[in-house]
Amino acid sequence: MTEKKCAVCKGNGIIELLGSECPFCNGTGEFTKTAEAYLDSHICQCIFLDRKKCPLCGKRCHHDTPNKPKILIEPF
């Protein structure tokens, strides 16, 4: 039987996007319903990387407009 892992950090205990301990599993990497619920309804985080793919779920950008987030943050 496969052990379920935290949906947000994928069992690593660390959110790589932030480089910090996962608050959903407290760094254990264990499955939590909170993490699963968050991932089901999360806001696309593509603006932190390439603006084409969400780093949390790995899916194509799922903003209201395809691959064009409503708010663009330009690098300084």
N, CA, C and O atoms as CSV, one atom per row, in Angstrom:
chain,resi,resn,atom,element,x,y,z
A,1,MET,N,N,0.833,-1.174,0.000
A,1,MET,CA,C,0.000,0.000,0.000
A,1,MET,C,C,0.886,1.249,0.000
A,1,MET,O,O,1.858,1.331,0.751
A,2,THR,N,N,0.543,2.207,-0.841
A,2,THR,CA,C,1.324,3.429,-0.943
A,2,THR,C,C,0.888,4.413,0.141
A,2,THR,O,O,-0.303,4.639,0.355
A,3,GLU,N,N,1.863,4.981,0.808
A,3,GLU,CA,C,1.586,5.954,1.857
A,3,GLU,C,C,1.298,7.311,1.216
A,3,GLU,O,O,2.035,7.757,0.336
A,4,LYS,N,N,0.221,7.966,1.663
A,4,LYS,CA,C,-0.109,9.282,1.120
A,4,LYS,C,C,0.862,10.322,1.656
A,4,LYS,O,O,1.313,10.254,2.799
A,5,LYS,N,N,1.169,11.286,0.794
A,5,LYS,CA,C,2.108,12.352,1.153
A,5,LYS,C,C,1.385,13.688,1.144
A,5,LYS,O,O,0.292,13.812,0.591
A,6,CYS,N,N,1.995,14.669,1.751
A,6,CYS,CA,C,1.458,16.035,1.764
A,6,CYS,C,C,1.320,16.516,0.319
A,6,CYS,O,O,2.261,16.416,-0.469
A,7,ALA,N,N,0.144,17.036,-0.019
A,7,ALA,CA,C,-0.131,17.464,-1.390
A,7,ALA,C,C,0.650,18.720,-1.779
A,7,ALA,O,O,0.949,18.917,-2.956
A,8,VAL,N,N,0.979,19.559,-0.816
A,8,VAL,CA,C,1.654,20.819,-1.129
A,8,VAL,C,C,3.156,20.620,-1.309
A,8,VAL,O,O,3.720,21.060,-2.311
A,9,CYS,N,N,3.815,19.958,-0.343
A,9,CYS,CA,C,5.276,19.785,-0.434
A,9,CYS,C,C,5.661,18.451,-1.063
A,9,CYS,O,O,6.844,18.162,-1.237
A,10,LYS,N,N,4.664,17.642,-1.403
A,10,LYS,CA,C,4.861,16.328,-2.034
A,10,LYS,C,C,5.716,15.387,-1.192
A,10,LYS,O,O,6.478,14.576,-1.718
A,11,GLY,N,N,5.573,15.513,0.132
A,11,GLY,CA,C,6.256,14.611,1.046
A,11,GLY,C,C,7.660,15.032,1.423
A,11,GLY,O,O,8.322,14.332,2.190
A,12,ASN,N,N,8.140,16.164,0.904
A,12,ASN,CA,C,9.501,16.613,1.215
A,12,ASN,C,C,9.605,17.327,2.554
A,12,ASN,O,O,10.671,17.346,3.169
A,13,GLY,N,N,8.494,17.919,3.010
A,13,GLY,CA,C,8.518,18.675,4.253
A,13,GLY,C,C,8.971,20.105,4.051
A,13,GLY,O,O,8.955,20.898,4.992
A,14,ILE,N,N,9.373,20.446,2.839
A,14,ILE,CA,C,9.847,21.795,2.524
A,14,ILE,C,C,9.141,22.274,1.261
A,14,ILE,O,O,9.036,21.546,0.274
A,15,ILE,N,N,8.660,23.516,1.311
A,15,ILE,CA,C,8.074,24.111,0.111
A,15,ILE,C,C,9.219,24.745,-0.661
A,15,ILE,O,O,9.788,25.751,-0.238
A,16,GLU,N,N,9.546,24.151,-1.785
A,16,GLU,CA,C,10.724,24.574,-2.545
A,16,GLU,C,C,10.606,25.999,-3.064
A,16,GLU,O,O,11.609,26.706,-3.165
A,17,LEU,N,N,9.389,26.429,-3.396
A,17,LEU,CA,C,9.176,27.784,-3.886
A,17,LEU,C,C,9.636,28.810,-2.857
A,17,LEU,O,O,10.196,29.849,-3.211
A,18,LEU,N,N,9.398,28.512,-1.586
A,18,LEU,CA,C,9.769,29.422,-0.508
A,18,LEU,C,C,11.069,29.038,0.175
A,18,LEU,O,O,11.725,29.880,0.789
A,19,GLY,N,N,11.441,27.780,0.072
A,19,GLY,CA,C,12.639,27.300,0.751
A,19,GLY,C,C,12.456,27.191,2.257
A,19,GLY,O,O,13.418,27.288,3.020
A,20,SER,N,N,11.212,26.990,2.676
A,20,SER,CA,C,10.934,26.896,4.105
A,20,SER,C,C,10.096,25.664,4.415
A,20,SER,O,O,9.576,24.999,3.518
A,21,GLU,N,N,9.978,25.379,5.697
A,21,GLU,CA,C,9.220,24.227,6.156
A,21,GLU,C,C,7.756,24.352,5.735
A,21,GLU,O,O,7.176,25.435,5.798
A,22,CYS,N,N,7.178,23.260,5.316
A,22,CYS,CA,C,5.782,23.251,4.882
A,22,CYS,C,C,4.865,23.455,6.090
A,22,CYS,O,O,4.917,22.674,7.041
A,23,PRO,N,N,4.025,24.499,6.063
A,23,PRO,CA,C,3.137,24.747,7.194
A,23,PRO,C,C,1.944,23.788,7.250
A,23,PRO,O,O,1.281,23.690,8.282
A,24,PHE,N,N,1.668,23.088,6.158
A,24,PHE,CA,C,0.524,22.194,6.123
A,24,PHE,C,C,0.794,20.869,6.827
A,24,PHE,O,O,-0.114,20.283,7.416
A,25,CYS,N,N,2.035,20.396,6.772
A,25,CYS,CA,C,2.380,19.123,7.419
A,25,CYS,C,C,3.407,19.319,8.533
A,25,CYS,O,O,3.875,18.342,9.119
A,26,ASN,N,N,3.758,20.558,8.827
A,26,ASN,CA,C,4.769,20.883,9.843
A,26,ASN,C,C,6.118,20.243,9.555
A,26,ASN,O,O,6.853,19.872,10.470
A,27,GLY,N,N,6.430,20.119,8.278
A,27,GLY,CA,C,7.731,19.590,7.884
A,27,GLY,C,C,7.858,18.086,7.917
A,27,GLY,O,O,8.948,17.562,7.686
A,28,THR,N,N,6.774,17.366,8.198
A,28,THR,CA,C,6.847,15.909,8.283
A,28,THR,C,C,6.652,15.234,6.930
A,28,THR,O,O,7.109,14.111,6.721
A,29,GLY,N,N,5.969,15.922,6.007
A,29,GLY,CA,C,5.690,15.335,4.697
A,29,GLY,C,C,4.489,14.408,4.697
A,29,GLY,O,O,4.174,13.800,3.674
A,30,GLU,N,N,3.818,14.294,5.833
A,30,GLU,CA,C,2.660,13.406,5.948
A,30,GLU,C,C,1.406,14.045,5.363
A,30,GLU,O,O,1.281,15.269,5.328
A,31,PHE,N,N,0.489,13.216,4.910
A,31,PHE,CA,C,-0.771,13.661,4.316
A,31,PHE,C,C,-1.612,14.426,5.340
A,31,PHE,O,O,-1.735,14.016,6.494
A,32,THR,N,N,-2.192,15.555,4.890
A,32,THR,CA,C,-3.177,16.283,5.690
A,32,THR,C,C,-4.313,16.708,4.779
A,32,THR,O,O,-4.096,17.043,3.615
A,33,LYS,N,N,-5.513,16.692,5.309
A,33,LYS,CA,C,-6.670,17.120,4.523
A,33,LYS,C,C,-6.590,18.614,4.212
A,33,LYS,O,O,-7.093,19.066,3.184
A,34,THR,N,N,-5.962,19.372,5.095
A,34,THR,CA,C,-5.815,20.811,4.877
A,34,THR,C,C,-4.992,21.082,3.626
A,34,THR,O,O,-5.361,21.930,2.814
A,35,ALA,N,N,-3.889,20.374,3.464
A,35,ALA,CA,C,-3.034,20.554,2.288
A,35,ALA,C,C,-3.776,20.157,1.018
A,35,ALA,O,O,-3.675,20.831,-0.008
A,36,GLU,N,N,-4.515,19.066,1.094
A,36,GLU,CA,C,-5.267,18.605,-0.066
A,36,GLU,C,C,-6.343,19.622,-0.459
A,36,GLU,O,O,-6.534,19.901,-1.642
A,37,ALA,N,N,-7.043,20.174,0.539
A,37,ALA,CA,C,-8.074,21.176,0.272
A,37,ALA,C,C,-7.464,22.447,-0.301
A,37,ALA,O,O,-8.032,23.061,-1.205
A,38,TYR,N,N,-6.303,22.843,0.225
A,38,TYR,CA,C,-5.633,24.039,-0.290
A,38,TYR,C,C,-5.250,23.863,-1.753
A,38,TYR,O,O,-5.473,24.755,-2.572
A,39,LEU,N,N,-4.679,22.721,-2.075
A,39,LEU,CA,C,-4.240,22.488,-3.449
A,39,LEU,C,C,-5.424,22.433,-4.411
A,39,LEU,O,O,-5.297,22.828,-5.570
A,40,ASP,N,N,-6.575,21.947,-3.941
A,40,ASP,CA,C,-7.767,21.891,-4.787
A,40,ASP,C,C,-8.292,23.273,-5.145
A,40,ASP,O,O,-8.905,23.445,-6.199
A,41,SER,N,N,-8.059,24.269,-4.278
A,41,SER,CA,C,-8.621,25.593,-4.527
A,41,SER,C,C,-7.582,26.715,-4.494
A,41,SER,O,O,-7.935,27.873,-4.269
A,42,HIS,N,N,-6.308,26.387,-4.716
A,42,HIS,CA,C,-5.256,27.396,-4.591
A,42,HIS,C,C,-5.258,28.400,-5.746
A,42,HIS,O,O,-5.762,28.129,-6.836
A,43,ILE,N,N,-4.682,29.555,-5.470
A,43,ILE,CA,C,-4.490,30.585,-6.485
A,43,ILE,C,C,-3.217,30.228,-7.244
A,43,ILE,O,O,-2.207,29.871,-6.636
A,44,CYS,N,N,-3.263,30.323,-8.556
A,44,CYS,CA,C,-2.103,29.987,-9.373
A,44,CYS,C,C,-0.893,30.816,-8.950
A,44,CYS,O,O,-0.990,32.035,-8.811
A,45,GLN,N,N,0.238,30.158,-8.748
A,45,GLN,CA,C,1.456,30.812,-8.279
A,45,GLN,C,C,2.476,30.995,-9.403
A,45,GLN,O,O,3.672,31.110,-9.135
A,46,CYS,N,N,2.022,31.022,-10.644
A,46,CYS,CA,C,2.948,31.087,-11.773
A,46,CYS,C,C,3.728,32.394,-11.822
A,46,CYS,O,O,4.783,32.449,-12.454
A,47,ILE,N,N,3.234,33.456,-11.167
A,47,ILE,CA,C,3.952,34.735,-11.241
A,47,ILE,C,C,5.303,34.676,-10.545
A,47,ILE,O,O,6.148,35.543,-10.770
A,48,PHE,N,N,5.524,33.668,-9.703
A,48,PHE,CA,C,6.807,33.547,-9.021
A,48,PHE,C,C,7.889,32.954,-9.912
A,48,PHE,O,O,9.076,33.108,-9.623
A,49,LEU,N,N,7.502,32.281,-10.989
A,49,LEU,CA,C,8.503,31.656,-11.854
A,49,LEU,C,C,8.369,32.142,-13.289
A,49,LEU,O,O,8.734,33.276,-13.603
A,50,ASP,N,N,7.857,31.303,-14.142
A,50,ASP,CA,C,7.855,31.607,-15.581
A,50,ASP,C,C,6.551,32.179,-16.110
A,50,ASP,O,O,6.444,32.455,-17.305
A,51,ARG,N,N,5.576,32.360,-15.265
A,51,ARG,CA,C,4.258,32.860,-15.646
A,51,ARG,C,C,3.558,31.967,-16.665
A,51,ARG,O,O,2.657,32.417,-17.373
A,52,LYS,N,N,3.963,30.727,-16.741
A,52,LYS,CA,C,3.329,29.784,-17.653
A,52,LYS,C,C,2.854,28.527,-16.935
A,52,LYS,O,O,1.925,27.865,-17.398
A,53,LYS,N,N,3.478,28.191,-15.810
A,53,LYS,CA,C,3.170,26.949,-15.115
A,53,LYS,C,C,3.174,27.206,-13.614
A,53,LYS,O,O,4.063,27.884,-13.098
A,54,CYS,N,N,2.191,26.670,-12.923
A,54,CYS,CA,C,2.094,26.840,-11.475
A,54,CYS,C,C,3.106,25.917,-10.787
A,54,CYS,O,O,3.087,24.710,-11.030
A,55,PRO,N,N,3.989,26.452,-9.934
A,55,PRO,CA,C,4.987,25.610,-9.282
A,55,PRO,C,C,4.406,24.691,-8.204
A,55,PRO,O,O,5.062,23.733,-7.797
A,56,LEU,N,N,3.195,24.967,-7.741
A,56,LEU,CA,C,2.591,24.115,-6.722
A,56,LEU,C,C,1.965,22.858,-7.314
A,56,LEU,O,O,2.200,21.750,-6.832
A,57,CYS,N,N,1.165,23.040,-8.364
A,57,CYS,CA,C,0.461,21.875,-8.919
A,57,CYS,C,C,1.055,21.387,-10.236
A,57,CYS,O,O,0.749,20.279,-10.675
A,58,GLY,N,N,1.903,22.203,-10.874
A,58,GLY,CA,C,2.541,21.791,-12.119
A,58,GLY,C,C,1.679,21.961,-13.352
A,58,GLY,O,O,2.110,21.628,-14.456
A,59,LYS,N,N,0.453,22.479,-13.186
A,59,LYS,CA,C,-0.431,22.671,-14.331
A,59,LYS,C,C,-0.133,23.995,-15.018
A,59,LYS,O,O,0.488,24.889,-14.442
A,60,ARG,N,N,-0.594,24.103,-16.275
A,60,ARG,CA,C,-0.474,25.369,-16.990
A,60,ARG,C,C,-1.152,26.454,-16.181
A,60,ARG,O,O,-2.055,26.182,-15.390
A,61,CYS,N,N,-0.715,27.676,-16.382
A,61,CYS,CA,C,-1.287,28.823,-15.699
A,61,CYS,C,C,-2.814,28.758,-15.779
A,61,CYS,O,O,-3.380,28.578,-16.857
A,62,HIS,N,N,-3.466,28.905,-14.633
A,62,HIS,CA,C,-4.921,28.842,-14.645
A,62,HIS,C,C,-5.547,30.128,-14.105
A,62,HIS,O,O,-6.456,30.103,-13.275
A,63,HIS,N,N,-5.022,31.263,-14.610
A,63,HIS,CA,C,-5.647,32.548,-14.343
A,63,HIS,C,C,-6.883,32.673,-15.224
A,63,HIS,O,O,-7.198,31.770,-15.999
A,64,ASP,N,N,-7.568,33.780,-15.102
A,64,ASP,CA,C,-8.785,33.985,-15.885
A,64,ASP,C,C,-8.505,34.059,-17.380
A,64,ASP,O,O,-9.344,33.670,-18.192
A,65,THR,N,N,-7.337,34.553,-17.740
A,65,THR,CA,C,-6.976,34.624,-19.146
A,65,THR,C,C,-5.813,33.658,-19.388
A,65,THR,O,O,-4.904,33.602,-18.561
A,66,PRO,N,N,-5.804,32.911,-20.465
A,66,PRO,CA,C,-4.786,31.890,-20.680
A,66,PRO,C,C,-3.366,32.455,-20.774
A,66,PRO,O,O,-3.054,33.271,-21.642
A,67,ASN,N,N,-2.523,31.994,-19.855
A,67,ASN,CA,C,-1.114,32.370,-19.801
A,67,ASN,C,C,-0.852,33.873,-19.707
A,67,ASN,O,O,0.255,34.320,-20.009
A,68,LYS,N,N,-1.826,34.644,-19.301
A,68,LYS,CA,C,-1.645,36.089,-19.145
A,68,LYS,C,C,-2.245,36.525,-17.814
A,68,LYS,O,O,-3.416,36.901,-17.759
A,69,PRO,N,N,-1.467,36.478,-16.753
A,69,PRO,CA,C,-1.996,36.899,-15.453
A,69,PRO,C,C,-2.470,38.337,-15.500
A,69,PRO,O,O,-1.910,39.156,-16.228
A,70,LYS,N,N,-3.493,38.646,-14.733
A,70,LYS,CA,C,-4.054,39.994,-14.720
A,70,LYS,C,C,-3.075,41.009,-14.168
A,70,LYS,O,O,-3.078,42.161,-14.603
A,71,ILE,N,N,-2.230,40.612,-13.216
A,71,ILE,CA,C,-1.247,41.518,-12.635
A,71,ILE,C,C,0.147,40.968,-12.928
A,71,ILE,O,O,0.479,39.864,-12.498
A,72,LEU,N,N,0.940,41.706,-13.636
A,72,LEU,CA,C,2.320,41.289,-13.917
A,72,LEU,C,C,3.263,42.031,-12.981
A,72,LEU,O,O,3.160,43.247,-12.821
A,73,ILE,N,N,4.165,41.309,-12.374
A,73,ILE,CA,C,5.169,41.906,-11.508
A,73,ILE,C,C,6.484,41.848,-12.233
A,73,ILE,O,O,7.020,40.766,-12.471
A,74,GLU,N,N,7.008,42.994,-12.585
A,74,GLU,CA,C,8.262,43.070,-13.327
A,74,GLU,C,C,9.446,42.979,-12.373
A,74,GLU,O,O,9.368,43.462,-11.244
A,75,PRO,N,N,10.537,42.367,-12.813
A,75,PRO,CA,C,11.736,42.320,-11.976
A,75,PRO,C,C,12.310,43.722,-11.797
A,75,PRO,O,O,12.177,44.571,-12.678
A,76,PHE,N,N,12.935,43.953,-10.680
A,76,PHE,CA,C,13.507,45.263,-10.383
A,76,PHE,C,C,14.835,45.444,-11.051
A,76,PHE,O,O,15.461,46.495,-10.907
